[in-house]
Amino acid sequence: MKETSSANKAACYYASKETGLTLIEVMITITISISMLAILLDIYFSCISQLKVESALSEIQFAAHSAANILTQEIQQAGHIGCARLTADFPIISLPSQVFNVNNQISANNQNELTVRYAEPNSAYLLEDNKHTNRIYISNNIKFDKKDILIISDCKQAEMISPQAIHQFSDRQEITLSQPLRYAYNKYAEISRFVVHKFYIAKSNRQYENGDTVHGLYMEDQWRHKYELISGITAMSIHFNIDDKQQITNAHNITAIELSLKIHSPPLTKPWFVFIKKE
């Protein structure tokens, strides 16, 4: 009996000893696991933060390139009137409600609004010679509306016209004018839609996740319709480069335009500079 009792005590001793070692190992394992989890969480949040920065930078670059492309195209079209280019001595007749000349083909207000005026490159053409009448017949490859302001031009002269009525036919358009043409035009003279585009920065009615208000580049046309073109642009500054006269007497003096943009995409805000040569 004594030997059995001694054996049981020894078994309990070693069992308790083994149990103690197992608890220590568990504690060590838990400690290591918590440390590794903390490291992994730190890496995870660092990756998330880096991805947000990379995504924001990508959005900023996209907004900058998109704005540069749009504004470059618009600036280089300023003053377009068909086969001729608007100059100080080119004869063009404006309307009382819409003045178009070399002085206002491109302009900036308060250094943060840019306005361009031009005849759209896509044009219709006269189907027959026309001399001082108030009815013209033109091709129907470009459909015009009664509300449009049009420019008729050849390489020698141009004038703005206001349609009183437009009738569409299968092979032509008949346009009745509010007043007779002042100049005489030959067959194939160009008729284009006149556009006025004002570009500016404004707030939208949206917010980013962090609560910041979304700004954007907007365009307003000659009918006062407003369009948001690109979101994320919070500021725009405009600087004209001019010729050797060192003063702006009219838009014809402008040789290039420098645009300074500020673009925001949380958590980044970056400046972006665009140099546009005026053709």
Phi and psi in degrees as a GROMACS rama.xvg file:
@    title "Ramachandran Plot"
@    xaxis  label "Phi"
@    yaxis  label "Psi"
@TYPE xy
-65.6071  -39.0735  LYS-2
-66.0581  -39.1165  GLU-3
-64.3357  -42.8479  THR-4
-62.1699  -41.0814  SER-5
-64.7019  -39.201  SER-6
-64.9405  -40.4061  ALA-7
-64.9697  -39.7926  ASN-8
-64.2396  -39.7002  LYS-9
-65.9519  -41.4514  ALA-10
-62.338  -43.356  ALA-11
-64.0848  -37.0027  CYS-12
-63.0908  -49.3789  TYR-13
-69.3005  -32.7017  TYR-14
-65.1491  -43.3293  ALA-15
-67.6208  -33.8209  SER-16
-66.5958  -42.7494  LYS-17
-65.3774  -38.8371  GLU-18
-62.1841  -42.7329  THR-19
-60.1219  -44.0827  GLY-20
-62.3932  -39.303  LEU-21
-65.2694  -40.7244  THR-22
-63.5337  -40.1025  LEU-23
-63.2579  -42.9256  ILE-24
-62.6975  -39.77  GLU-25
-62.3511  -44.1278  VAL-26
-61.9539  -42.2491  MET-27
-63.6097  -42.5842  ILE-28
-61.8426  -42.7218  THR-29
-64.0425  -42.2402  ILE-30
-62.1973  -45.3577  THR-31
-63.4324  -42.1949  ILE-32
-62.5604  -43.1145  SER-33
-63.0088  -41.7972  ILE-34
-62.4404  -45.024  SER-35
-64.789  -39.6709  MET-36
-62.7959  -41.1688  LEU-37
-62.2359  -42.0143  ALA-38
-63.4824  -45.1517  ILE-39
-63.6184  -40.8977  LEU-40
-63.8405  -40.1408  LEU-41
-62.0079  -44.206  ASP-42
-63.263  -41.7236  ILE-43
-61.1743  -49.8609  TYR-44
-67.6424  -31.7205  PHE-45
-65.2418  -41.6234  SER-46
-64.2186  -42.7237  CYS-47
-61.3218  -43.9571  ILE-48
-63.0113  -42.9059  SER-49
-65.7167  -39.2254  GLN-50
-63.6386  -38.5552  LEU-51
-63.4947  -41.6048  LYS-52
-65.2783  -44.9722  VAL-53
-64.3812  -40.5368  GLU-54
-64.557  -42.2692  SER-55
-63.8752  -42.6288  ALA-56
-63.5453  -39.4157  LEU-57
-63.9153  -42.4577  SER-58
-65.7807  -38.0885  GLU-59
-63.8736  -44.9385  ILE-60
-63.2749  -40.9497  GLN-61
-63.3213  -45.1989  PHE-62
-62.1876  -42.0349  ALA-63
-63.8755  -47.2651  ALA-64
-65.6783  -39.1001  HIS-65
-64.0956  -46.0473  SER-66
-62.8057  -42.5781  ALA-67
-62.0294  -41.9988  ALA-68
-64.4705  -45.8358  ASN-69
-64.0474  -49.5477  ILE-70
-68.9744  -35.0552  LEU-71
-62.4396  -47.0785  THR-72
-61.3407  -42.7062  GLN-73
-67.5055  -44.15  GLU-74
-64.4166  -40.7693  ILE-75
-72.4978  -18.2377  GLN-76
-89.1505  -11.6177  GLN-77
-56.3722  130.715  ALA-78
86.1596  0.705542  GLY-79
-67.8813  131.471  HIS-80
-139.259  47.703  ILE-81
89.7545  -135  GLY-82
-73.6469  -14.7998  CYS-83
-105.987  165.503  ALA-84
-113.579  137.316  ARG-85
-67.5246  121.561  LEU-86
-129.876  175.39  THR-87
-64.8817  -29.7822  ALA-88
-105.152  8.24702  ASP-89
-81.5156  127.703  PHE-90
-74.4202  116.395  PRO-91
-139.838  136.371  ILE-92
-106.889  124.28  ILE-93
-94.085  171.818  SER-94
-95.2885  154.739  LEU-95
-58.4894  -33.6051  PRO-96
-85.2683  -17.5309  SER-97
-141.914  110.122  GLN-98
-96.2936  133.778  VAL-99
-136.444  115.21  PHE-100
-153.239  -177.214  ASN-101
-65.2033  -22.9204  VAL-102
-77.7748  -29.7058  ASN-103
-118.151  14.3916  ASN-104
-60.7029  -28.5996  GLN-105
-148.093  135.366  ILE-106
-153.675  159.39  SER-107
-132.202  135.361  ALA-108
-112.131  126.572  ASN-109
56.0129  22.8802  ASN-110
62.7939  10.5647  GLN-111
-134.681  7.66738  ASN-112
-129.371  132.704  GLU-113
-120.063  127.46  LEU-114
-121.819  131.879  THR-115
-125.775  148.158  VAL-116
-131.98  136.926  ARG-117
-169.084  166.768  TYR-118
-92.21  132.739  ALA-119
-58.0862  140.937  GLU-120
-60.6546  -36.5284  PRO-121
-74.6789  126.854  ASN-122
-138.595  157.086  SER-123
-94.8513  -178.162  ALA-124
-145.558  153.62  TYR-125
-65.1942  138.432  LEU-126
-92.581  -11.3821  LEU-127
-156.188  158.781  GLU-128
-59.035  148.117  ASP-129
-139.914  130.72  ASN-130
-129.588  101.04  LYS-131
57.4227  35.0658  HIS-132
-104.956  168.289  THR-133
-106.59  17.6014  ASN-134
-136.845  127.848  ARG-135
-128.348  151.801  ILE-136
-117.509  124.89  TYR-137
-131.279  166.285  ILE-138
-66.3569  161.26  SER-139
-109.988  21.3023  ASN-140
-70.4763  -23.3066  ASN-141
-122.416  121.002  ILE-142
-86.3264  126.475  LYS-143
-107.061  159.873  PHE-144
-118.831  155.564  ASP-145
-59.2756  -29.6718  LYS-146
-78.1349  -12.8051  LYS-147
-69.0699  147.954  ASP-148
-101.758  128.923  ILE-149
-112.875  158.514  LEU-150
-124.072  125.901  ILE-151
-105.148  132.331  ILE-152
-151.774  152.896  SER-153
-129.152  -164.343  ASP-154
-82.2649  3.26773  CYS-155
-117.383  -24.9797  LYS-156
-163.29  168.31  GLN-157
-158.67  157.044  ALA-158
-153.542  152.314  GLU-159
-89.3269  139.84  MET-160
-131.361  148.896  ILE-161
-116.735  114.177  SER-162
-67.2636  135.728  PRO-163
-94.3252  -32.2883  GLN-164
-156.416  147.953  ALA-165
-133.212  128.287  ILE-166
-117.869  127.382  HIS-167
-96.3469  132.218  GLN-168
-124.284  171.784  PHE-169
-65.2843  -29.3622  SER-170
-121.144  3.29475  ASP-171
-166.464  171.844  ARG-172
-124.06  136.987  GLN-173
-106.468  120.78  GLU-174
-116.438  121.498  ILE-175
-94.9358  126.931  THR-176
-94.4273  154.645  LEU-177
-69.5758  -22.5927  SER-178
-152.796  155.151  GLN-179
-63.3435  155.381  PRO-180
-64.5297  142.124  LEU-181
-84.885  -32.9012  ARG-182
-104.308  162.125  TYR-183
-96.4558  136.629  ALA-184
-127.449  142.021  TYR-185
-89.0363  166.497  ASN-186
-52.7939  141.533  LYS-187
81.1356  4.9294  TYR-188
-60.2867  147.838  ALA-189
-88.4486  141.743  GLU-190
-123.641  121.917  ILE-191
-129.918  158.726  SER-192
-80.2433  130.64  ARG-193
-85.8061  132.613  PHE-194
-126.485  147.19  VAL-195
-126.41  117.123  VAL-196
-119.064  122.084  HIS-197
-109.082  126.584  LYS-198
-109.186  134.455  PHE-199
-156.967  167.486  TYR-200
-103.62  135.178  ILE-201
-149.842  162.787  ALA-202
-78.4517  146.747  LYS-203
-98.4057  -178.043  SER-204
-99.0017  21.3299  ASN-205
-112.978  163.325  ARG-206
-133.723  151.689  GLN-207
-74.9368  171.368  TYR-208
-61.021  -29.9971  GLU-209
-84.3658  2.49048  ASN-210
96.5816  -8.45569  GLY-211
-66.3472  142.16  ASP-212
-74.7278  136.614  THR-213
-82.2546  121.919  VAL-214
-99.4706  169.517  HIS-215
-164.35  168.393  GLY-216
-87.1711  124.037  LEU-217
-115.277  157.601  TYR-218
-128.166  136.471  MET-219
-117.538  130.013  GLU-220
-96.2633  -173.87  ASP-221
-67.9343  -14.5011  GLN-222
-99.0884  11.1432  TRP-223
67.6833  20.1382  ARG-224
-78.9086  135.062  HIS-225
-110.852  138.777  LYS-226
-134.272  133.726  TYR-227
-85.1021  121.37  GLU-228
-92.5699  -49.7317  LEU-229
-142.368  128.747  ILE-230
-89.3927  156.637  SER-231
100.701  -13.2121  GLY-232
-87.7708  118.469  ILE-233
-101.648  -17.4142  THR-234
-156.968  151.182  ALA-235
-144.1  129.057  MET-236
-121.087  138.738  SER-237
-120.991  131.88  ILE-238
-132.205  129.519  HIS-239
-92.4039  131.597  PHE-240
-93.0616  133.736  ASN-241
-122.628  174.277  ILE-242
-78.0942  -166.941  ASP-243
-66.3703  -12.2282  ASP-244
-70.5958  -18.3574  LYS-245
62.1539  22.9944  GLN-246
-153.58  149.512  GLN-247
-90.4815  105.377  ILE-248
-92.6476  -30.5405  THR-249
-162.709  174.781  ASN-250
-64.4357  -17.1384  ALA-251
-67.5102  -22.7606  HIS-252
-73.0808  -20.7832  ASN-253
-72.957  125.582  ILE-254
-102.51  -26.4063  THR-255
-160.184  163.595  ALA-256
-130.334  132.838  ILE-257
-106.887  126.256  GLU-258
-112.972  131.49  LEU-259
-112.829  117.554  SER-260
-111.505  146.259  LEU-261
-116.724  123.085  LYS-262
-122.415  132.914  ILE-263
-121.377  130.971  HIS-264
-147.479  108.366  SER-265
-50.2017  132.846  PRO-266
-98.4151  17.8664  PRO-267
-109.758  149.732  LEU-268
-134.005  124.274  THR-269
-129.453  144.05  LYS-270
-82.9676  152.989  PRO-271
-144.631  133.478  TRP-272
-115.798  135.755  PHE-273
-127.788  128.735  VAL-274
-109.881  121.754  PHE-275
-121.646  119.752  ILE-276
-84.2658  128.953  LYS-277
-84.3281  122.187  LYS-278
